[in-house]
Structure formats: structure tokens, C-alpha cells
Amino acid sequence: MALAVSIIEERNVFDDHLLDIIGNEFKFSHEKGLPEWIKNSVDAYIRQEPPVPDDEQYIILNFRDGAKGEPPMFECIDFCGMTSEDINKALKRWGDPRAASRGQKKSVFGGHGNGGKFYMRQMFERSYFLTYRNGKLNIFGFNEHRKYGFARGLKDKPSTPKEAIKLAGIDELSLPEGTIDRILNGERGFTVVRGIRPDHVKSVVPVGRLCEKLRFHPQARKIVQRKPIRVLHSGKLYLDRLEPERIELRPGFENLPRIPIPTELPHEEDGNVEQIEFANKTFAPGYLKLMVAKEPFGRSSRISELNCIDVLGEIGVIASYKIYELPYLKQYAQAEFMFGECYCPILEDPNEDCVKNDREKLIDGPKTRALLRWITEKVDEVGKEIEKEEAKERKLQNLKLSDEFNKILNTWKNQFMDKLLAEVLGGPGTGPSVGGMGQDGTGGGSRPKSATKGGGGGEGETKGGGEGDQPKRGQNHPVVLLSSYNPDPFGQGDTLHLSARHSPVYQRPIDVDHGVYWINTSRPLATAIIDRHGAESARWREYHFQRFVDIIVMEALHTMEKKGTELTFDLVENKINDVIKTVHDNALQSLSPFLL
Amino acid sequence: MERPELSKEQKVLLALYRLWSGGHKKVRYEDIVVQVFKDYPGDFHLKGYPEYPDTGDAVHKPLYDYRKRGMVSASNKMFSITPHGVAEAEKLKAIEKGRPAPEAHKHRLERDAQIEIERVKRLEGFKLFQQGKRDEIIDSDLFDYLGVSVRTTKNDFIGRLEAMKAAVSAVANSGLKEPILVAASEFHEYLMQRFAQDISAKTGRIAAERTV
């Protein structure tokens, strides 16, 4: 029989050593700690009643160099202020997620109520809050033994605003206009968080480097976008406003839609698939917003910090993953252009909290893994779109190079085609050629020596022989164009796109009428050669040249047919051989530099 | 019983058929003139000269009319009869001999239609159509279906179009419901609709049209 035991509940007793253990887990650097101070300042503004407009929520970062026996110091100032009650109920408490909201039903950045305090405790020799509100001054902080408490004689010390400002030393700072006045007239309080003798800083504070790191840090960059953060160096203005990095987006990808997160996502482990809930009555469905930068972020530059997916909670970033940290990513090269944010409120569900203390990564578990896997799929999908675009751009570049050679081939063909047809077909001209095109009618042939009907009068029903801006059949040789590159002479200025199924040399009825041929650059063999060897390779030029040979052979056969020759197989075979021989001999003389 | 009289037009087709049956796959215009004069001297002599053949429109026009119906093909004044024309000529031959014209067989395709359907079945475009890949069907598939090229003249194009319409009608009249035949008919309708503009352009082209 089990012993019936009833435990009398007691408060937990912790040794301060636990704070060292947790504090060390933060692995603080200043760019990681400063955002914690900034978030606390933003939360202080959020709690203000009446609300303070966004553009007046000034946050001042002041980095003081060490000088004349003075140690270097970091300060973060806001214009709200705290009472001793705020300090006792919230600031003093470790690990209280309700601390940042102070019991208000407002969404705040503060998460577990630890970051800012741990930064003070772990990264400075000493540190404290100097805060003034409702006519009382309080100083609360950590001493060199990492113990916290109020400063002797400075708890709820009645002070005039002027005295408080002087004691804080903020009257000498380059502050935004009107801020001191608002304190003096009692409209606002203020808080200075001051860290003395910061780790890794000897005397001169590397302000530029810190600012650069800060504006890229996932915990700060969203705030930097929206709040006026001024940077001072030893009290002097360094940056009027810390600006976020502006990313130029890739054309064609400027407005990718938000992708809703499904209400359930699968998580597979050891062959078992579990459906994980991503929305319910309490937590609305989230979304993923992906963006594509014009240039790749690279791996080594500061901007590469932005090549990531920020995971957003109810307010602020609760984790951030570099793109290359996404599991099973396939479109790696294209993902180097991508960044985005994933809003997913259910991750903050207290029953299954996925948010870590330091908000760098989510707590590893089925929910996190399912979400990251889904995000990866979506990144890959956009990556495939980018890949397609890149292929198009590459093709266009290759076609530009091909067009140069195409012009050479057209000129070469025109120089010898008449002679070739005359020699091979045993006649002086190309038969019943048709004159220049008018708007409707057809002009007369232009070759008086034509063996059959050339040289006759115009046949046009209306305006035969008029001028037109389209290619003219008869007085010109066939014109060979490249699909997907050269403008369509019968279109609206666009090119003609052909599919992989169209023949290597293609004509529409209207092309036939005007002697236009298209080399289909979308044929699988054409695409493969260009992709593998490039447009300036001998292989591509050989392919290109062979299509001209095809066209010349076709022209020869059509000319024979027009002349009324009975096309038996033997005759066709002989003529094809004759044409190809002549074309090859001529090419050897004229095109060697390009083909050999 | 009185034999039904064939029209002059029909007699020209029959004359071409007889030459074709005699092994001439391509026939000169002059040979048709002579053949039709031999077969029907009363109808095809030169006006006022019953001992000389008429070489004019009496022979020329029917040939080009049949060409537009897909029964005759012509190139450089050389003519041949198509399978569709052969089927028609065989009906006319029966009528001329006093036998009733063979009616379209139920549950059996006529030979000319069978030839066309067999050809269609091998087309890549038709295979894509059957696989539901309609997006991949291109204008070249229309030309393949009709057995023509972009250079085919207006009248030959019209003739092939008519021949394919006749083949599809023959399928419908046969009452056969084999899936491949149904699909072939649907493919025809699909191409006619999808490329209606191209067909109109091709059949309406007059400029640059060559005459034989």
C-alpha cells in the first residue's frame, strides 16, 4: 500500500552560482547584449500611458572612451524612467516572462526577463540602472562581485529633474531636441543603463564596428528599422540615427506573396510521421515571407548576416537561422540571394514553448524541425524560380553572342548563295522570285534572267510593289534569325519564342512569304551545347553553321521545285550532296577563323 | 434499267483513276486530257471538232475542284489521285457500271479514312493529346496532322483539310466507338479550334499563291 504523502510547498532556494551557469550560456558579445538593452528601452516606451509616438521613442547609445582614470563605459538611455516598485517587481526578478510587460496586456520584446540583466552582470565590471520617474531617483545595479541591489542612499531619493539629469550626466550629451525639456517639465522620466569597464574593450570603444554589428543583429535589426536610435561617442553625436541595411531586391521577385503556414505540418522520425499543430483557437496561423536580393549575400561579409530567416513571435525576433543552416536545403546557390521572416505565434505557446533564453535558435524538437523543414521546402521552391531566371539570363547572354556570329553567317550566305544555286541547279537565277511587299499586293520578280516566270509584272491586287518595313522576298536573300533573341519582323517588337518541340529550323506561313527562317534556340541539343560549352565554343558555332547549311539545302530544293523539276529521290540526293559540298568548300575559305 | 449519267467532273476523276490504276502514280495534264477524251469523246472534244480533245477548262477546272476537296494533288502540272480520291472514284466506277454506289459501311472504316487514322495514330502531337499534355501541342502539329508543310499552297492545304474532315466524318458514320477513333476525332476538333486563326490565314491566302 502506497504511503499517503502530502508535501508542504516552499519557495525554491537557488545559489547565485546558478546565475553564472545560465549567464555563461548566453555566450555574450556586445553586439548580442546591446540589443537586449535596446529591447528593454522599447518595452519601456510600449508600457507608457499615454503612448509615445514611434518617432519620439528615442533610444540613445553612448559609448564613452576611457580617459584620465575614467574607465570606458557603455550607456543606453531612454526617456521613460522606472520607480523602485518597477525595479522590485520586475527588474529584480530572474526568469519571469511577465516581467517585461509589468502585468499589462501589451505585447513587448522582453521574453524571459533575463537578457539585459545577464548582459550587465556578465560583460561589465560593474553596471547599474540610473532611473528617474515621478520625482524620485533610483540606482540599482551589480557590483564587482556580481551581486545586485540598490545603491546606498539612492533608492527613491527625492530629486528635481535638474538634479537627476546632472547626476546622470546626460545634460552634457548631444540629445534629440526637446528631450531634456520634457524631463525638466515633468512630462517624462529617464533611464540610463550604464555598463562600466566592458569586457574586451581597453580604452577606445570601437563605435563604428559596434554599430555595424548592431544593425545586422537579428535581435536589433527590426527595431533599428522602426525606432530612432541615436549613437553618441563620448557624448558627441556619432550617428543621428542608426539605419538598417537596405537590400535591393532582385527584379521580378520584388513582391513575393506571403506563404501561409499550414495548420498542420508533418514531422517524420524513424519512419513515423506525426502531424504537428501550427495553429489553433488560441494561436492564429502564421506565414513565411521570403525576399530575394539583387546580389548574393556571400559568406564572409557583414551583409551575409542578413542571408537568414528570422522567426518572429508575437513581437520581435525569437530565433534566426542562416539560410545554410536550414536542413536539407537543395537550391543552395540560389538561397544565397534569399532572406525573409517567418511569423509563427504558436511557437510561443507556454505549454510547448519553443523559444530559447537567448533567442538565437528555437528549442530543438519536433515542432521546430517540422517548421524548419517546411521553410526549407519553400526556400527551395523560390530557389528553383531563381534558377529558371538565371538560366534565361544566361541564355540571353549566349544568344547575344550567337547573334554576332549569326550576322556573319547571314552575310557569308548572301555573298555566295546566288552563285551556288546557279551552279548547282544549272540555271542563272533562283527562279520565280517575288518582288517587294506592299501592304497587300505582291510586286514583280526582280530577276529578269529567271528561268521560268521571274521578271514579270506585279501581281498585287491593291498596292503591289510598295514599300514596307518587313523583310522583302525576292530582292533579298533569306533572312536567318535566332528565336528567343531577334525581334519578330511580323510582331510587336517582341522576339519569337519556340518550344523544344519545334523543328531546329522553323518557318511560319508568313515567314515563308518573306523568306525568313528561325533557328530554334530552344531545341534540346541547342540548349545542351550552349549550356555546356557556351555561345563562343566551336561546338555551338558548328551547330549554328549546320542550321545554315540546312536552310541553304532547303532553299535549293524549293527552288528546284519552283523551276518545275521533277524531284525524284536520286535527283534530290545528288543535289543535296552538290549543295553541301559547295557550301562546305566555301565555308572553309570564308569561315575558317570562326569554325576551325 | 437506265444507267445513271456521271457528271463531266466525275468523268475527269475517273479518267485520272484509270491512269493511276494503270500504274501511273503521277500523271501529266496532257495524259489526262487524252484519257478523258478516249473514255468520253462526246463530252470532251474541242467545240466544232469532235475528233480533237478539249484541252481547256472542261478538264482543267474539275481537276482543281477535286484538288480543293483533297482527292487530287497537283504539282508542276503533274497530277495524282489521293486515297480519298481513289475511294470516290471507286464509287463512281460502280455507279457507271450500273451497280448501286457502295454505302458507308457500318462498323467498318472506309479504306481512305483508315489510312488517315493510321497516320494520325503515329503522330507525336496526337500522343501528347492522348496524354493530356495539350500545352505542349504546337502549330507544327497542325501541319503534321494535315500532312502538309507551311509552304503547301492554299488549294492543297484546303484539300488536305477536306480530306481529314471526310476521314473524321467517316469515323462518325461508321458508328465505331473504339477509344483511339474517338480520340482521333477529338484531336481533330481540338486542332480546328486551337489553330482556327492559322487555318483561316492559310486557307485565305491569295497573295503569293502559285498556280500550276
Interface residues (C-beta under 8 A of the other chain):
Chain A: P432 V434 D440 G441 T442 E459 G460 E461 S499 R501 H502 S503 Y506 Q507 R508 P509 I510 D511 V512 D513 H558 E561 K562 G564 T565 E566
Chain B: K26 S75 N76 K77 M78 E124 E136 I138 D139 S140 V150 R151 D198 A201 K202 R205 I206 A207 A208 R210
